[in-house]
Amino acid sequence: MRTFSSSKHSYFLKVNPNNPPWPAYRGYHEYSFAHATMQSRLPTILGKAIEDATRTLNTQSAEDHVVDLVQCIERMGELMTDLSGNAKLRPIIDDDEADVALWNKEIAKYFQGMSVNMSIANHY
């Protein structure tokens, strides 16, 4: 927790995504690292991942591998559309792996109704 003091008051603020321990860079600040990341870096990285998964798909013959890769490429394509369209942040699809429920709880708690670009960029 952060402590703030004034001559009359001392109080604690809980650190969370909406109240970081230092000023957050915002994606809407045109010359910020966050803006460049959301506008250029992430779409480039995601585009390369889609290309790589597509190349890998073209070398596969096992049905389960093909199905997994097609689903992965479709999800990455949806994410690319969300990033380019500044879509609302939505819950992570639960694939019965790891801590999806925990992440979705945090998304609902701190980022309800925020766009993908704004919520991610707030933490760069």
Backbone as CSV, one residue per row, in Angstrom:
resi,resn,N_x,N_y,N_z,CA_x,CA_y,CA_z,C_x,C_y,C_z
1,MET,0.826,-1.184,0.000,0.000,0.000,0.000,0.868,1.244,0.000
2,ARG,0.337,2.265,-0.610,1.020,3.554,-0.585,0.464,4.379,0.559
3,THR,1.318,5.130,1.197,0.890,6.024,2.265,1.072,7.452,1.794
4,PHE,0.056,8.242,1.991,0.131,9.660,1.681,-0.126,10.427,2.966
5,SER,0.663,11.432,3.164,0.504,12.231,4.377,0.360,13.695,4.020
6,SER,-0.429,14.360,4.759,-0.495,15.813,4.701,-0.368,16.287,6.135
7,SER,-0.391,17.571,6.312,-0.241,18.075,7.681,-1.401,17.642,8.568
8,LYS,-2.555,17.349,7.950,-3.723,16.989,8.753,-4.087,15.512,8.662
9,HIS,-3.740,14.870,7.553,-4.229,13.506,7.329,-3.120,12.583,6.852
10,SER,-3.236,11.342,7.232,-2.411,10.271,6.684,-3.370,9.162,6.297
11,TYR,-3.254,8.688,5.065,-4.183,7.645,4.641,-3.500,6.709,3.658
12,PHE,-4.073,5.541,3.498,-3.531,4.504,2.640,-4.388,4.376,1.393
13,LEU,-3.729,4.176,0.260,-4.415,3.896,-0.985,-3.991,2.510,-1.443
14,LYS,-4.949,1.688,-1.775,-4.651,0.348,-2.245,-4.153,0.420,-3.690
15,VAL,-3.038,-0.220,-3.954,-2.489,-0.268,-5.302,-3.253,-1.322,-6.093
16,ASN,-3.757,-0.918,-7.251,-4.442,-1.828,-8.163,-4.301,-1.255,-9.572
17,PRO,-4.815,-1.945,-10.592,-4.637,-1.435,-11.957,-5.183,-0.030,-12.185
18,ASN,-6.208,0.350,-11.459,-6.752,1.689,-11.605,-6.061,2.704,-10.708
19,ASN,-5.209,2.233,-9.818,-4.472,3.092,-8.905,-3.046,2.547,-8.777
20,PRO,-2.250,2.671,-9.860,-0.896,2.109,-9.825,0.003,2.874,-8.867
21,PRO,1.119,2.252,-8.481,2.016,2.902,-7.529,2.791,4.069,-8.127
22,TRP,2.721,4.258,-9.424,3.345,5.396,-10.109,2.452,5.771,-11.276
23,PRO,2.616,6.933,-11.852,1.743,7.338,-12.961,1.842,6.357,-14.131
24,ALA,0.710,5.937,-14.636,0.676,4.990,-15.752,0.764,5.735,-17.079
25,TYR,1.455,5.136,-18.030,1.455,5.688,-19.380,0.130,5.312,-20.020
26,ARG,-0.459,6.209,-20.723,-1.764,5.990,-21.330,-1.637,5.875,-22.834
27,GLY,-2.378,4.951,-23.414,-2.346,4.736,-24.848,-2.830,5.924,-25.645
28,TYR,-3.609,6.785,-25.041,-4.098,7.949,-25.772,-3.089,9.089,-25.804
29,HIS,-1.979,8.959,-25.080,-0.898,9.941,-25.190,-0.094,9.582,-26.426
30,GLU,-0.262,10.358,-27.476,0.229,10.016,-28.807,1.717,9.682,-28.870
31,TYR,2.542,10.310,-28.080,3.983,10.081,-28.163,4.492,9.159,-27.058
32,SER,3.592,8.463,-26.387,4.007,7.576,-25.308,4.397,6.202,-25.845
33,PHE,5.167,5.497,-25.037,5.535,4.122,-25.364,4.276,3.261,-25.474
34,ALA,3.309,3.494,-24.609,2.071,2.716,-24.628,1.335,2.889,-25.951
35,HIS,1.259,4.111,-26.444,0.571,4.371,-27.714,1.278,3.630,-28.852
36,ALA,2.596,3.752,-28.916,3.352,3.075,-29.966,3.205,1.559,-29.857
37,THR,3.173,1.053,-28.642,3.013,-0.384,-28.441,1.659,-0.861,-28.950
38,MET,0.617,-0.146,-28.590,-0.728,-0.578,-28.973,-1.002,-0.352,-30.455
39,GLN,-0.432,0.672,-31.029,-0.703,0.989,-32.428,0.201,0.233,-33.393
40,SER,1.420,-0.109,-32.971,2.374,-0.710,-33.895,2.935,-2.045,-33.429
41,ARG,3.482,-2.058,-32.230,4.202,-3.250,-31.786,3.290,-4.472,-31.644
42,LEU,2.208,-4.366,-30.891,1.354,-5.528,-30.674,0.725,-6.049,-31.971
43,PRO,0.185,-5.179,-32.842,-0.351,-5.708,-34.100,0.723,-6.378,-34.969
44,THR,1.935,-5.852,-34.957,3.017,-6.466,-35.730,3.364,-7.840,-35.179
45,ILE,3.520,-7.933,-33.877,3.838,-9.212,-33.237,2.719,-10.215,-33.482
46,LEU,1.483,-9.784,-33.309,0.344,-10.676,-33.512,0.245,-11.114,-34.974
47,GLY,0.492,-10.201,-35.895,0.469,-10.550,-37.320,1.518,-11.601,-37.653
48,LYS,2.709,-11.467,-37.075,3.761,-12.456,-37.300,3.393,-13.797,-36.682
49,ALA,2.735,-13.778,-35.533,2.289,-15.024,-34.904,1.243,-15.724,-35.774
50,ILE,0.336,-14.955,-36.358,-0.679,-15.526,-37.246,-0.002,-16.133,-38.482
51,GLU,0.951,-15.413,-39.063,1.680,-15.931,-40.233,2.410,-17.229,-39.886
52,ASP,3.078,-17.253,-38.739,3.820,-18.439,-38.326,2.881,-19.624,-38.087
53,ALA,1.766,-19.373,-37.417,0.803,-20.449,-37.163,0.210,-20.969,-38.470
54,THR,0.000,-20.083,-39.439,-0.535,-20.489,-40.740,0.483,-21.349,-41.485
55,ARG,1.758,-20.943,-41.459,2.803,-21.764,-42.091,2.872,-23.140,-41.436
56,THR,2.800,-23.155,-40.107,2.845,-24.422,-39.386,1.631,-25.273,-39.737
57,LEU,0.463,-24.655,-39.829,-0.761,-25.373,-40.190,-0.603,-26.089,-41.529
58,ASN,0.039,-25.426,-42.471,0.209,-25.994,-43.810,1.148,-27.196,-43.837
59,THR,1.855,-27.452,-42.739,2.757,-28.608,-42.679,2.166,-29.765,-41.883
60,GLN,0.996,-29.565,-41.314,0.395,-30.566,-40.434,-0.580,-31.460,-41.181
61,SER,-0.636,-32.710,-40.746,-1.623,-33.626,-41.317,-2.483,-34.274,-40.237
62,ALA,-2.006,-34.282,-39.001,-2.788,-34.872,-37.909,-3.994,-33.992,-37.618
63,GLU,-5.168,-34.599,-37.611,-6.412,-33.830,-37.465,-6.444,-32.987,-36.198
64,ASP,-5.995,-33.533,-35.070,-6.042,-32.758,-33.827,-5.125,-31.538,-33.896
65,HIS,-3.975,-31.657,-34.548,-3.083,-30.504,-34.710,-3.701,-29.448,-35.616
66,VAL,-4.327,-29.902,-36.691,-4.964,-28.978,-37.633,-6.086,-28.225,-36.939
67,VAL,-6.922,-28.933,-36.200,-8.044,-28.297,-35.500,-7.534,-27.275,-34.492
68,ASP,-6.528,-27.650,-33.694,-5.970,-26.720,-32.705,-5.405,-25.468,-33.370
69,LEU,-4.654,-25.639,-34.439,-4.058,-24.490,-35.109,-5.106,-23.596,-35.754
70,VAL,-6.128,-24.179,-36.345,-7.196,-23.377,-36.954,-7.890,-22.545,-35.877
71,GLN,-8.192,-23.158,-34.735,-8.829,-22.413,-33.640,-7.910,-21.307,-33.128
72,CYS,-6.633,-21.601,-33.017,-5.658,-20.605,-32.544,-5.585,-19.425,-33.516
73,ILE,-5.520,-19.720,-34.804,-5.452,-18.661,-35.815,-6.721,-17.822,-35.796
74,GLU,-7.871,-18.467,-35.642,-9.135,-17.724,-35.565,-9.156,-16.794,-34.359
75,ARG,-8.706,-17.275,-33.198,-8.692,-16.437,-31.992,-7.720,-15.272,-32.128
76,MET,-6.557,-15.540,-32.725,-5.600,-14.450,-32.941,-6.165,-13.429,-33.928
77,GLY,-6.896,-13.901,-34.930,-7.537,-12.985,-35.882,-8.571,-12.109,-35.198
78,GLU,-9.343,-12.705,-34.287,-10.328,-11.927,-33.525,-9.628,-10.884,-32.660
79,LEU,-8.514,-11.273,-32.045,-7.767,-10.317,-31.225,-7.225,-9.174,-32.083
80,MET,-6.738,-9.500,-33.275,-6.242,-8.469,-34.187,-7.363,-7.490,-34.538
81,THR,-8.549,-8.013,-34.800,-9.708,-7.166,-35.101,-10.044,-6.284,-33.902
82,ASP,-10.012,-6.871,-32.705,-10.291,-6.106,-31.488,-9.265,-4.990,-31.289
83,LEU,-7.988,-5.295,-31.501,-6.947,-4.282,-31.329,-7.103,-3.148,-32.327
84,SER,-7.373,-3.488,-33.580,-7.476,-2.448,-34.608,-8.771,-1.662,-34.497
85,GLY,-9.812,-2.273,-33.932,-11.098,-1.610,-33.822,-11.374,-1.007,-32.472
86,ASN,-10.395,-1.084,-31.543,-10.556,-0.534,-30.202,-11.804,-1.106,-29.517
87,ALA,-11.960,-2.424,-29.627,-13.132,-3.118,-29.082,-13.118,-3.125,-27.553
88,LYS,-14.257,-3.408,-26.983,-14.362,-3.532,-25.526,-13.645,-4.797,-25.069
89,LEU,-12.970,-4.690,-23.937,-12.282,-5.834,-23.369,-13.320,-6.857,-22.932
90,ARG,-13.127,-8.087,-23.320,-14.085,-9.141,-22.970,-13.371,-10.220,-22.169
91,PRO,-14.134,-11.060,-21.483,-13.500,-12.124,-20.694,-12.692,-13.069,-21.580
92,ILE,-11.712,-13.696,-20.978,-10.892,-14.693,-21.665,-11.717,-15.960,-21.802
93,ILE,-11.619,-16.607,-22.944,-12.338,-17.864,-23.166,-11.728,-18.931,-22.268
94,ASP,-12.573,-19.575,-21.488,-12.105,-20.589,-20.548,-11.896,-21.907,-21.281
95,ASP,-10.644,-22.323,-21.372,-10.307,-23.580,-22.029,-9.875,-24.634,-21.009
96,ASP,-10.330,-24.463,-19.772,-10.020,-25.385,-18.680,-8.521,-25.479,-18.395
97,GLU,-7.816,-24.409,-18.640,-6.380,-24.369,-18.375,-6.089,-23.266,-17.360
98,ALA,-5.141,-23.527,-16.533,-4.528,-22.560,-15.635,-5.525,-21.708,-14.860
99,ASP,-5.337,-20.386,-14.922,-6.040,-19.469,-14.037,-6.969,-18.514,-14.785
100,VAL,-7.685,-19.016,-15.782,-8.575,-18.179,-16.589,-9.638,-17.513,-15.712
101,ALA,-10.224,-18.251,-14.793,-11.260,-17.688,-13.924,-10.712,-16.514,-13.108
102,LEU,-9.495,-16.641,-12.604,-8.889,-15.565,-11.836,-8.684,-14.325,-12.703
103,TRP,-8.169,-14.501,-13.920,-7.973,-13.365,-14.820,-9.302,-12.714,-15.171
104,ASN,-10.327,-13.509,-15.458,-11.637,-12.941,-15.797,-12.228,-12.169,-14.630
105,LYS,-11.974,-12.634,-13.420,-12.434,-11.905,-12.231,-11.767,-10.531,-12.160
106,GLU,-10.474,-10.472,-12.424,-9.751,-9.203,-12.393,-10.201,-8.277,-13.525
107,ILE,-10.442,-8.848,-14.695,-10.946,-8.038,-15.815,-12.282,-7.412,-15.437
108,ALA,-13.173,-8.220,-14.873,-14.485,-7.705,-14.483,-14.365,-6.654,-13.378
109,LYS,-13.435,-6.851,-12.473,-13.276,-5.947,-11.333,-12.706,-4.594,-11.743
110,TYR,-11.674,-4.599,-12.594,-10.947,-3.369,-12.875,-11.167,-2.775,-14.264
111,PHE,-11.625,-3.569,-15.219,-11.638,-3.095,-16.599,-13.009,-3.183,-17.266
112,GLN,-14.065,-3.315,-16.510,-15.409,-3.439,-17.068,-15.718,-2.277,-18.001
113,GLY,-16.057,-2.587,-19.251,-16.474,-1.572,-20.204,-15.344,-0.801,-20.866
114,MET,-14.096,-1.113,-20.528,-12.965,-0.414,-21.138,-12.624,-1.059,-22.468
115,SER,-12.003,-0.278,-23.336,-11.577,-0.827,-24.619,-10.270,-1.585,-24.449
116,VAL,-9.985,-2.464,-25.392,-8.760,-3.252,-25.345,-7.549,-2.335,-25.304
117,ASN,-7.482,-1.361,-26.192,-6.318,-0.473,-26.250,-6.130,0.303,-24.966
118,MET,-7.181,0.836,-24.412,-7.042,1.658,-23.221,-6.679,0.816,-22.007
119,SER,-7.277,-0.353,-21.843,-6.996,-1.144,-20.652,-5.596,-1.721,-20.666
120,ILE,-5.137,-2.210,-21.803,-3.793,-2.749,-21.873,-2.768,-1.625,-21.779
121,ALA,-3.000,-0.555,-22.491,-2.029,0.528,-22.534,-1.865,1.216,-21.184
122,ASN,-2.834,1.119,-20.325,-2.729,1.766,-19.021,-1.591,1.193,-18.184
123,HIS,-1.078,0.053,-18.571,-0.105,-0.615,-17.712,1.274,-0.720,-18.336
124,TYR,1.556,0.067,-19.366,2.892,0.107,-19.971,3.650,1.279,-19.451
